[in-house]
Amino acid sequence: MHSADGTPLAVSEAGSGPTLLVVGGAFDHHGTPTVDRLVRALRDRYRVVTYDRRGRGASGDTAPWSIEREIEDMAAVVTSVPGPVDALGTCVGAGLVLRGLAAGVPLRRAVLWEPPYRATVDPHADDVLLADVLDEHVAAGHRGQAVRAFLAQVLGLPMGQVTAARLRPRLWRALLADAHVLSRDVRVLGGLAVPQRVAEAVGVPVLVAAGDAGVEWMRAAAAALAEAVPGSRSLVVPGQGHVPDPVVLGHLVDRFTGVDAPSVDPGDTDAH
């Protein structure tokens, strides 16, 4: 299918049931392990729709890029599938879903898992500085520097984990392949500050969730975002980190949407 500006978008569907749009993180698109595992955990009870964001995977990349074009892409996907459509956004994908909701993309409700905002970031700070630095690294041919900076400064990975990723050639090649779009994700996130005005414009039910086994600042950011979105809920899920067990995440979506879940309960996910 194509977006409003003619950009081809690679869209995939799996399973049957209520339609659920899944938007993953910065390095997630069709065929990546995180997306594949999540689709497998959901497709027995949802019509799971995923798409490669522009510039990623098999989708096109019409210039110039803008957040508005990304929102048009999401709207094109949502309106092309049977509704009503719910959404699950993880990491940067949660930030993009949030922007889509605020812009009126016709989603009924959404679960947002650990958008990597910083609750303590000054919302009036220069929100393009890091994005510009990432663009400069890529333009200079230093894709590895762009990836390292994104992993450390946006996702908050310790340098030891970043170094460990470099020692896994297949993983590192996959990360390098998406280096050119990482600056876009910083812009989608609005410079990492919780986007108050965007959040206040959301008019559908939203659940913002985080795990208790990850870093504290992501839990704080999830709570701050939930406070900013009118009528939303905040949830802390025991035993989960930034990349949650897909079965646990699936049960979280089930409870929010009211869809009948498989009989195995992955644990208590009561709100805190």
LINWO-V986512 format. One record per pair of residues at least 12 apart in sequence whose ideal C-beta (glycine too) atoms are under 7 Angstrom apart, sorted by the first residue. I is the first residue (numbers start at 1). GAP is how many residues later the second one is. D is the distance in Angstrom with one decimal. If there is no record, write none. Layout:
# LINWO-V986512
I,GAP,D  I,GAP,D
This chain:
# LINWO-V986512
1,75,6.5  1,79,5.5  3,69,5.4  3,70,4.6  3,73,4.7  4,68,4.4  4,72,6.3  5,57,5.5  5,64,6.1  5,67,6.9  6,56,6.5  7,47,5.4  7,53,4.5  7,55,4.3  8,51,6.3  8,52,4.3  9,42,5.5  9,43,6.9  9,50,4.9  9,64,5.9  9,67,6.7  9,68,6.5  10,20,6.1  10,41,6.3  10,42,4.3  10,47,5.8  10,48,3.7  10,49,4.8  11,38,6.7  11,40,4.5  11,66,5.8  12,18,5.1  12,38,5.0  13,34,6.2  13,35,6.9  13,36,5.3  14,25,5.2  14,29,4.3  14,34,4.9  15,27,6.7  15,28,2.9  15,29,6.4  15,31,5.6  15,32,5.6  15,33,5.2  16,31,5.5  17,28,4.9  17,29,4.7  17,30,5.6  18,28,5.8  18,29,6.8  18,68,6.7  18,239,6.8  18,241,6.1  19,28,4.7  19,30,6.2  19,62,5.4  19,63,5.6  19,64,6.5  19,66,4.6  20,22,6.4  20,26,4.2  20,27,6.9  20,28,5.5  20,29,6.9  20,66,5.2  20,68,6.1  20,233,6.9  21,28,4.9  21,56,6.8  21,57,6.2  21,64,5.6  21,66,4.5  22,16,6.1  22,26,5.9  22,27,7.0  22,28,5.1  22,66,5.0  23,64,6.7  23,66,4.6  23,70,3.5  23,73,5.7  23,74,5.4  24,66,5.5  24,69,4.9  25,65,5.6  25,66,3.3  25,67,5.1  25,68,5.7  26,65,6.7  26,66,4.8  26,124,6.9  26,152,6.7  26,156,6.0  26,159,4.9  27,147,6.8  27,148,5.9  27,151,5.3  28,65,7.0  29,23,4.2  29,24,6.9  29,27,4.6  29,28,3.6  30,20,6.0  30,22,5.5  30,27,5.4  30,28,6.8  34,209,6.4  35,15,5.9  37,209,4.6  38,208,4.5  38,211,6.8  41,205,3.8  41,206,5.1  41,209,4.4  42,208,5.2  45,214,5.6  45,215,6.8  46,213,7.0  49,28,6.6  49,32,5.3  51,26,5.0  53,17,6.6  53,20,6.7  54,15,6.8  54,16,6.8  54,19,5.9  55,125,6.8  55,126,4.6  56,122,6.1  56,125,6.0  65,119,5.9  67,32,6.4  67,120,6.3  67,121,6.0  70,26,6.3  70,118,6.8  71,28,6.0  71,29,5.3  71,32,4.8  71,34,6.4  74,22,6.9  74,26,4.6  74,31,5.3  75,30,4.7  78,27,5.7  78,28,5.8  78,29,6.4  79,27,6.7  83,23,6.9  84,24,4.2  85,21,7.0  85,22,5.6  85,23,6.4  86,21,6.7  86,22,5.4  86,23,5.4  86,24,6.7  86,171,5.5  87,20,4.9  87,23,4.2  88,23,4.9  88,165,5.7  89,21,6.5  89,23,5.2  89,24,7.0  90,23,4.4  90,24,7.0  91,23,6.1  91,24,6.8  91,25,6.0  92,24,6.9  92,93,4.5  92,96,6.3  92,97,6.5  94,18,3.8  94,19,5.8  94,20,6.9  94,21,3.8  95,20,4.6  95,93,5.2  95,94,4.7  96,92,5.4  97,13,5.3  97,15,6.3  98,14,6.4  98,17,6.9  98,100,6.2  98,101,6.7  98,104,6.8  99,89,6.6  99,99,5.9  101,101,4.6  101,103,6.1  102,96,4.6  102,99,3.9  102,100,5.3  107,97,6.4  108,96,6.3  109,95,5.2  109,96,4.1  109,97,6.8  110,94,7.0  110,96,5.3  111,96,4.8  111,98,6.5  111,141,6.4  111,142,5.3  111,145,5.5  112,94,6.4  112,96,4.9  113,96,5.4  113,131,6.7  113,136,6.5  114,96,5.0  114,100,6.9  114,104,4.9  114,108,6.2  114,128,5.5  115,106,6.7  115,110,6.4  116,38,5.7  116,39,5.9  116,73,6.7  116,102,6.5  117,72,6.5  117,75,5.8  117,76,6.5  117,77,4.7  117,104,4.1  117,108,6.3  118,74,4.9  118,75,6.6  118,99,6.3  118,103,6.1  119,75,6.1  119,98,7.0  119,101,4.3  119,102,4.8  119,105,3.9  121,71,5.2  121,72,4.1  122,71,6.8  123,70,4.1  123,73,6.5  125,66,6.5  127,63,5.6  127,64,2.4  127,66,6.9  128,63,6.9  130,23,6.2  130,56,5.2  131,52,4.1  131,55,4.1  131,56,5.2  133,16,6.7  134,12,4.7  134,15,6.2  134,16,6.5  134,48,5.2  134,49,3.9  134,52,6.7  135,48,4.7  137,12,6.9  138,41,5.6  138,42,5.0  143,33,4.9  143,36,3.8  144,32,6.4  146,33,4.5  146,36,5.7  147,28,4.9  147,29,6.1  147,32,5.2  148,14,5.5  150,32,4.4  154,32,6.4  154,38,6.9  156,59,5.7  156,61,6.8  194,27,6.4  194,30,4.9  194,31,5.4  194,34,5.9  196,32,5.3  199,26,6.1  199,29,3.6  199,30,4.6  200,28,6.3  200,30,6.7  202,27,4.9  202,28,6.8  205,26,6.8  206,23,5.0  206,26,4.1  207,25,6.8  207,26,4.9  207,28,6.1  207,49,4.8  208,14,4.8  208,17,5.1  208,18,4.2  208,24,5.9  208,26,5.4  209,13,6.5  209,26,4.3  209,28,5.9  209,43,6.0  210,12,3.9  210,26,5.9  211,26,5.1  211,29,3.0  211,30,5.2  211,33,5.8  212,24,5.3  212,25,6.9  212,26,5.5  213,26,5.6  213,27,5.7  213,28,4.6  214,27,4.1  214,28,4.8  218,24,6.5  219,17,6.2  222,12,6.1  233,38,6.3  234,37,6.7  235,34,6.4  235,36,4.9  236,36,4.3  237,15,6.5  237,32,5.0  238,29,5.7  238,30,6.3  239,28,6.3  245,21,6.7  247,19,5.4  248,18,4.3  248,19,6.6  251,14,6.9  251,15,5.2  251,18,6.9  252,17,5.7  255,14,6.8
